[in-house]
Amino acid sequence: MQNKPAAPTRPLTALITGASSGIGLALAHVVARHGHDVVLVARSAATIETLAGELSAKYGVRATAIPADLRDPLVPAALAETFAGENVPVDLLINNAGFGMSGPFARSNLKDALDLIQVNIAALTELTRRFLPGMLARDRGRIMNVASTAAFQPGPNMAVYYASKAYVLHFTEAVSEELRRTDVTLTALCPGPTRTRFAEVANLQNTRMAKSPLMMDSMDVARYGYDAMMRGTRIAIPGVFNRLVALGYHFAPRRVVTTMSRLTQENR
């Protein structure tokens, strides 16, 4: 039997999408604090270029900003080509980019819904597929897909968003099982309500969800998610209450779950 090659001594490189704010921003700090080089992807060039400079100065890592909009279907392939061209392997892939939209589906903006599917589902899937083979070839890698506790239930008035997160959860679990005999793992991070700009962007500021006293801090979510990813945990739900709620969805009647979900999306 051949001896397994020693792991490289170079710093790990993490690709983080949606790194300009919220959980993605917190993850960028957590990852860099652990000494990993980071490649930051987000739409706002100025924001992530400033962030890259801060991370490099504060943690002594190599931080690179790549302004890109994952609503564009061509972006995932372009990102993969960039890494291939520079011969930089991605050791940690954090698919955090995503957004929500609220309101009855029949009155929703179709382009917004399709953009949501492109970012939350299609781009995440393509990036995973493009970087996973390299990790398997090196027998080393971690992928974290940011889902949500929304993944465990239907979401009236946020139907497309909730469905997209269910996809992320089930996709991650399935591929993780396929890789169970390797040293490459997938983690679905499923945060509950978190203090970010998500509610503002999705027009949910006055809902019961946005005003929940159980809101978590994005940095606490990021630390929990990073640790779970590095352990290879398949499903990571930060917060005891969130874990209890996710578990409860399995036992409550589906009609009850759907009704309760609708109530959280309605204005107080």
ROFIRO-155931 format. One record per residue: residue in three letters; y negated, x, z of N, C-alpha, C, O, CB in turn. Coordinates in pm, whole numbers, plus 50000, padded with zeros to 5 digits. Each point is the difference from the previous one (the first is absolute). Glycine has a CB too. Layout:
N
ALAYXZYXZYXZYXZYXZ
...
This chain:
268
MET501205008450000498804991650000498755008850000499905009550077501344972250046
GLN497835015049790498765007749994499124997050120499954988750050500175011349702
ASN499195010450294499054997850109498794992649947499545002349888501255018550229
LYS498704970249965498824992449961498795009250000499815007450097501174971449998
PRO498195021149800498835008849996499074997350118499844988650045500335012249705
ALA499235009850299499064998550111498774992349953499565001549886501265020050218
ALA498644970449985498804992349968498845009549975499885010250069500944970350069
PRO498335016649767498875008949971499065000750119499864990650078500325003949679
THR499175017250255499095001950112498594995249970499144999750088502235019749982
ARG498384976849805498684995149964499704987050074500924992950042499285018049731
PRO498514985850244499664987150060500504988549913500045001149878497945009250228
LEU502414978949957500374988149924498754994249934498895001550050503044993750109
THR498274998449728498894993549929500204985050005501064995049963498645025149886
ALA499284972850195500054985450011499044993749901498835003849993501804998050250
LEU499864988649680499174991949912499764986650069500954992850031499965018649759
ILE497834985350234499654987850072499104991649912498905004249963501305007650261
THR500254976149743499164990949921499234990850094500424997350112501215003649694
GLY497234994350146499174991450084499495007350122499974994450110501324986049810
ALA498315032250060499675008650113498554999250046499615007350091502155007649829
SER497444976650019498565000350028499594992350124498905002150052500765000349707
SER501204988750292499604991950116501244994550070501125001249951496714992649935
GLY501945000250230501054993050073501195008650036499855011550042499424968549842
ILE501925014450100501235007050037500175012549914500465010350050500594967950019
GLY498595021249803500125011649913499155011750047500455011449999500024973249814
LEU498315012650229499125010450054500605005950127500015012250017497994976249884
ALA502495003050187500615004850124501245008449970500235010350065498904969450056
LEU501685016049783501185007849963499625013749946500685009950028500534968849922
ALA497715022049974499565012949947499705009750114500375011749993498684976849804
HIS500305006650308499715008550116501285003950073500165011650038497614977449986
VAL503125001749996501245002850072500845010349925500515009550059499454967350039
VAL500195021249772500805009149919499395014050000500715009950017500034970849840
ALA497965020250123499345013049998500065006750137500145012250009498344979649810
ARG501425000350287500085005650135501355006850026500095009250081498314973049997
HIS502625013149854501325006150014500195012049907501105005449990499794972350074
GLY498055026649871500055012249921500464998449857500315009949934500115001150274
HIS499634976749743500444997749862498814999749905498944994750033503044992650052
ASP498205018449798498994998649896499974985449954501034993349999499295030949929
VAL498514971150034499874985949963499324998649864499075007349967500824986550276
VAL500604996549681499364996049875499604985550018500864991450020500495025249836
LEU497374980650137499454987050032499664992449872499295005149914499815003950302
VAL501404978949774499734991749883499314987250044500484993150090501525016649789
ALA496884987150059499284987550025498964998349890499755009249923500614992650329
ARG499064986349743499024997249894498685007250021499365004249904501714973750065
SER498515023650156498685005550029500035015249999500485006350094498994973550043
ALA500015026149756500025014649987499215006750113500485009550062499734988049690
ALA498594997450275499165006450101500664999650137499975009850074498004983749795
THR502654995150164500604998550132501165009650020500075006850103499254969449897
ILE501605024549904501165008650023499695014849979500685008650057500774972549871
GLU497545021949993499605014149990499405004850132500275011250044499314985949709
THR499614994350310499475003450132501125001250102500025009350081497854978849863
LEU503075002650051501145000350092500825012649981500415006250098499654968849902
ALA500195028949876500775012149974499345012150064500675008450060500164981749725
GLY497845010850203499295011050062500124999950152500175010550062498274989249747
GLU501484988550250500124998750145501395004250048500135007250099498194974249897
LEU502715014149935501375003150042500275015049988500625006050087500124971249842
SER498795028749962500205014349980499315008150109500575009550054499614986549699
ALA498585000350278499255007450101500564997950140500055009450080497934988549778
LYS502464990150172500444996750135501415004850031500285004450111498244976149879
TYR502375018749910501415002950027500525012349927501145004050021499184971950013
GLY498865030249882500425012149932501074997949895500795009049973498635002850231
VAL500624976449736500994997149897499314999249865498784999349990502664988350176
ARG499385012549730499464997949866499914985049976501004993050007499975029049908
ALA497844973350057499784985749979499364998049863498975005949969500784990050280
THR500884995849670499554997749863499714985249980500784991450042500565028349877
ALA497564977350016499634986149971500244997049853499595007549911498674992950273
ILE502424988549791500214995349862499484985749992500714990750039501335024549928
PRO496754982849982499514986249984500824992749893500145004949888497525002450181
ALA502874981249967500814992449905500104985750048499984997250120501335023449815
ASP498814970349970500114985850029501404995449961500344999549882497174996850081
LEU503305000350136501394996349974500134986249936501114995749969499555018450223
ARG498244979049788500064987849919500275003349853500444991449924497984997350237
ASP501315023649801500265004649865501475004049989500435009350069497174998749904
PRO503194985449944501445003149991500315014249956501135004750018499214971549931
LEU498695030849992500245013649953499875010550110500405011549980498794981249798
VAL500255003650335499685009950104501245006450063500025012250015497934974850030
PRO503105005549992501155006750062500605011249915500325010650053500154968150061
ALA499685019049757500535010449912499055012049995500455011549998500724971049866
ALA497525014850134499025010949997500075008450127499875012349995498654973749859
LEU501695007550259500145007450126501235009049997499935011650038498934969750085
ALA502245013249830501235007949993499835012049907500485010950029500874968450017
GLU497965018649842499775010949906499115010850061500185011949972500084972049839
THR498795012050271499135009750066500805009250091499805012249998498324971449993
PHE502775010850086500825008350089500965008849922500215011650035499604970750141
ALA500785012149718500925007949919499275011749934500535011149993500864968449966
GLY497395018049993499235010449934499625011350093499925011649958499234971349888
GLU500615013950280499615010250097501195005350078499845008550088497954980549930
ASN503415006149948501235004550065499934998750153500425008950074499955006949734
VAL499094972950236499904997250144500954988550033499814988949952497765019050055
PRO503444994750074500924989150036499394990750104499275004550089502655010549860
VAL498384972450040499584990350101501134998650101501094995349966497414992249868
ASP501255016650290501004999350105499924986850077501014994650044498915030349975
LEU498854970149997499764987550072499194990949908498895003549959501165008250269
LEU500504976949739499294990149919499684988050088500894993550053500275014249734
ILE497564989550227499574988650082499304990049909498855001849962500915012850247
ASN500974974849757499464989349916499284989950090500584990250045501275012949782
ASN496894999750197499214991550089499054990749925499614989750055500565028250116
ALA499454985549707499024991949928500464985649987501164997349969498125023149906
GLY499814970550147500314985849988498804991850042499105005050068503344999549974
PHE497554982849919498934991250043500524985850004501084997149949497175018249953
GLY500984975950159500394986050012498964990849938498895004249969502365001350238
MET499144982149776499084989649953500424987150067501184997950029498425013549747
SER499434979950250500294987850074499564987749923499215000849906500555011950308
GLY500774975949828499664987349937501204993849932500995006949975496685001249993
PRO502264979050002501124993249932500325006749867499095003349923500264975150188
PHE501915023449861500415007249880499514993149873499615006749904502395001450219
ALA498014978649874499624992749880498545002349962499634998349884502074984650173
ARG497475021050040498595002649973499675014950001498835003849996500634974050104
SER501555030549906499775014450009499575005849866500224994049895501465007350290
ASN497725010449821499635007249880501245007249948500565008650068497034994350012
LEU502844993649799501255005449949499955015249985500985006850028499414971649853
LYS498485026850074499915014649983500165006950135500675010350010497834986749790
ASP500874997550305500135006050132501475000050045500485009850057497184982750000
ALA503034996549916501414999150039500845010349926500875006350060498834969349987
LEU500045026049824500775009749922499655014350039500865008850000499244974849812
ASP498635018850222499615013350050500705003050131500445011250024497334986849862
LEU502334991950200500685001750129501455004049977500515009150065497964974050042
ILE502205010149800501395003349970500125014149943500945007250032499544968549927
GLN498575028249959500015013449942499895010650109500745009849999498234981249790
VAL500115007150305499785010150105501104999450105500625010250032496914988449928
ASN502714989550095500914998750114501465001849962500805004550083497564980350019
ILE502005011949774501415000449960500255010349889500785009350019499424966650046
ALA499155022349820500355008149883499695014950021500835008649973498754971449883
ALA499215023050192499635014150020500875006450107500455011449984497194983449949
LEU502614998150175500875005250107501395003049946500575010450031498124976550139
THR501855004049751501335001949944500045011949905500925008250006499494967350016
GLU498595025449892499995011049903499825013550066500685009649964498404974749868
LEU500025016650265499815012750069501275004350073500375011749998497204983150028
THR503104995750037501255003150067501035005249900500675010050024498854972450150
ARG500595010849713500985004149898499665013649940500895007949971499534968049977
ARG498315026950034499625012749937500165011950093500315011049953498104976349906
PHE501385010950271500085011550091501345001250072500325010750052497244987149978
LEU503214991649975501285000350070500995009949939500645007350077498974969049984
PRO500585024549807500985009549947499755014550043500955007350028499314977549780
GLY498485019350197499695013550044500405002450145500515010650035497614989849803
MET501654989650246500425001250139501525001350011500515008050078497494978549992
LEU502715005649850501465000750004500505013449949500975005550053499144969749914
ALA499225030149932500405013149947499825010950107500795009450006498574983249762
ARG499605006050314499775009750107500734996250128500035007750096497754997349804
ASP502824983050101500704994650117499085000050122500375004350109501835003849799
ARG496584986950068498995000850106498834991149962499425001749893501275021950168
GLY498964966950024498844991849969499934987650086500994995450055499105013049714
ARG498714986550241499754987750077499054991249919499015004649944501335007550278
ILE499994975149773499134990149934499714988950099500904994750064500065010749707
MET497774991250242499624988750083499254989949914498985003249940500905011450266
ASN500654973349789499344989049931499394990850104500714995050088500915006549716
VAL497094996150186499334991850100500164985349962499434995349901498905023250148
ALA502444974550030500214985749982499114992750102498805002850008503615000549908
SER498164987750161499224992250095500974990750073501104997549951496785003649905
THR501714993950259500804989350062499974987649912500824991050018498685018150211
ALA499564990249676499994989149902501284999949917500354989749942497155011550049
ALA503195010050002501215001049920501144991350051500954997349928498375025750016
PHE500584972650181501094992550063499864984949986500804992650056499445026250102
GLN498744976549770499724985749997499254996349871499395008749938500544990850315
PRO500114987849707499134995549890498564999250051499774999050120502144988049773
GLY497135013450015498605000050042499154990149925499285003949908501005019550149
PRO499754963849979499104990449936498555004650011499575004750105502044976749946
ASN497655017149842498615004449986499885015249982498905005249980500434975450160
MET501805026449867500055014249960501355002549933500665010150025497794997150167
ALA501944983549723501364999749948500385012949928501095005450024498694970049954
VAL499365029749935500355011849921500065012450088500885008449984498044981349815
TYR500145011550294499995011650090501275000450085500675010350006496824989049999
TYR502844989650060501184999850086501255003149918500875007650044498024975750108
ALA501215010849729501155002549914500085014749959501095005649990498784970849927
SER498985029850060500005014149961500535008850113500705009849975497364985949873
LYS501615000850274500475008150113501494997750028500695009050048496994990150049
ALA502814988949873501444997650010500735008949899501055005650031498554970450045
TYR499855025249805500595009049900500055014350054501035006749992498114978649822
VAL499745019450241499945013850050501075002350106500695010249998496854990549954
LEU502614989950139500995001450107501425000649942500765009150032497704978850126
HIS501885002449758501374999349949500315011549905501115005350002498804969950022
PHE499135028649894500175011549912500275012750081500905007849968497584981449863
THR500725012850273500155011950083501365000350070500675010350003496864990150030
GLU502864988450023501304999550067501145003049902500925007550033498164975750128
ALA500855011149721501095001749903500125014549955501105005649998498544970949925
VAL499245029750040500065013849953500385009350115500705009949979497574985149845
SER501285001950296500385008050116501515000150019500595010450031497214984150076
GLU502824994049874501474999350011500675008349891501025006450024498784970750079
GLU499645022749778500565007949891499985015050032500845007649952498414974749886
LEU499795021850244499805014350029500575004250135499705011050048498274988049814
ARG502854992650199500395002650139500815012850018500105005050112499884970549923
ARG500605029949860500755012450013499195012149955500565010749975501534976349989
THR496615011450025499135011149961499025003050113499984993250102500235000449654
ASP498995016850222498955003350097498644995049953498965005350039502355014950030
VAL498714969449846498784993349957500034985950058501004993049990498855020849793
THR499064982150277499974986950066498804991949955498985005449957502205004450240
LEU498964977049815498914990649975499744992150126500934995950069499665002549686
THR498144999550275499584992450116499044989049957499075002549924501225017650224
ALA499954967849900499044989049979499204998550128500534995950103501014992049730
LEU497185015450160499114998050115499464985849992499394996249900499985028650109
CYS500854967550097499634985850000499024997150113500394994550103501854999449798
PRO496495009750082499024997050104499654985250003500104993049899498985030150077
GLY500524972250143499434986850013498505000949981499535009549937502334983350218
PRO497374997649898498545000649988499455013350052500315004250111499604970849913
THR499295031449895499485013350031498515000249970499544993849905502695017150045
ARG497014996350132498555000749981499685008949880499875012250013499754984250234
THR500244997449638499635006849876499054990749924499584989750052502645023349937
ARG497444990649887499164991549915500854989949922499474992849915498875025950066
PHE502954980750048500884991149924499524985550007499914993249897502005022350148
ALA497784979750076499604986050016498714997149924499854989249943501255010350281
GLU497985010049776498734998149928500254999149849499464991249933499315021250248
VAL502044996749767500275000249856500744987449957499754994649892500325030450113
ALA500864970450080500804988249966499324986950040500584989249985501465024750042
ASN496724987050025499244988150041500714992350112500164987949993498905010649776
LEU501365009050332500744994050112499285001850133500624998750106501505005549769
GLN496594998950121499305003750123500064989350109500035003450119498485010349742
ASN501524973650101499924989350099501354993550029500054989350062497635006749862
THR503395010150033501334994150022500535003950138499515009450063500944991149690
ARG500574992350291500645003150127500595014149998499975007150100500534968549933
MET500055028349852500585013349989498965010850025500255009450075501424981749763
ALA497165007750097498975010250011499395000650139499465010350040500074986649719
LYS500544992150315499414999650133501055001450111499734997250117498474988349791
SER502995019050054501075001650098499645010650104499545010949964502124982249862
PRO498555004050303499755010050104501045011249998499855009950071499104972350068
LEU502105016349780501075009849994499825009849884500935007549967500584975750135
MET497315017049837499705009549894500295014350047499635003750111498604980649797
MET502425023550008500285013950033498975009249935499354996349903503104998450118
ASP497415017150034499125010249944500735007149886501205002950012497615000050210
SER500494999949670500645005949883500595013850030501025003749941497394983749915
MET500985020150234500535013150033501324998950076500905008049978496775001150029
ASP502454981050080501274997850070501104996249902501145004650012497614988250193
VAL500904998949697500974996149897500425012349919501185001749971497814975150016
ALA500055031649977500295011849919500915009750075500945005449942496874991849943
ARG501915005250241500855009250078501434994650008500965007549982497034999950152
TYR502124979749893501324993850009500735001249866501185003549995497974980450182
GLY500145013449715500615000549868500435014049962501085001949946497544978849990
TYR500545029250092500355013949967501265004350074500925005649940496654999650021
ASP502474992150168501185004050079501264993249947501065006249991497474997150211
ALA501354983849764501164992749947500445005849867501205001649975498034977650143
MET499815024149796500335005949870500745013250017501005002349933496994986649968
MET501535019650186500625013250017501394998950064500855008649978496875001450043
ARG502514979450057501344997750055500934993749897501225000450016497784996950211
GLY500434996949667500814993249901500324985750037500974994449950499975027449992
THR498254972150144500204986150040499774990749881499015001649929500285004050308
ARG501614984949741499874991349883498874989950015499164998749910503275004150050
ILE497534990150150498984989850022499255003550128500595000850107500794981349775
ALA497335019950106499175003950114498934989450022499134998049916501295026650038
ILE499664968650160499044989450033499245004450125500564999650110500934982249788
PRO497275022250089499245004650116499564988350088499554989749951499675029949916
GLY500924982150264499574989850095501154991050042500714994449917497045006349980
VAL502414998150234501104991850055499874985549954500994993949960499155021350240
PHE498654979349806499814986149960500384998049854500654990149966497525007550204
ASN501425011649744500344998849859501505000349977500524992749916497315018150027
ARG502874997650133501465000749985500654987050046500964995349938498965029550096
LEU499564969450072500554987450049499754988749901500884991649976498765016150259
VAL499184992149707499674989649902500905001349876500544990149951497085009650132
ALA502545012749868500855002149882501434995750028500654994049915497885025150014
LEU501964983950190501354995850038500104984850008501014994249959499295027350168
GLY498664972049927500014985650015500094992649868500554989049993498145014050212
TYR500775003149687500054993449869501434997849953500264990849921497555019850024
HIS503114997750102501394998749955500694987750061501004995249946499095029650029
PHE499374970250135500684989250072499314986549988500634989650018500175027650139
ALA497904982949812499284987449989500304993349867500255006949901497925002050247
PRO501824977849847500174992949872498945004349900498855002450038502154978050083
ARG499365020649751499085005149900498754991449988498905005249978503045004249900
ARG498204977550136498834991349991499025003150113498784999749979502624982349914
VAL499125020950225499155003350114499305013449976498805001450026502734985850129
VAL499225022549795499425013149972498864998849899498945006150017503275004850031
THR498014981349847498994998449896498754993150053498885003749966502944995449863
THR498384990750255498874992850058499195009250091498775000149993502524978449995
MET499385029150097499305009150090499245010749921498895003950036502874992050140
SER498855008849716499345009849916498724994249939498965006749996503275004049955
ARG497854976950003498824993749943498884999050102498845002449967502624984749877
LEU498875009450278498984998450105499275013150029498814999950031502574981850069
THR499335029749889499335012650028499005003749893499075007750025502954999650097
GLN498164987149756499105003149891498794990649992499085002349923502885006749955
GLU498054980350204498924990349996498885004250095500235006850099501414975049842
ASN497165013950027498855003350086500124993350134500534988950013498045013749785
ARG500935004350301500034994450137498924989550016499864994150107501045027649982
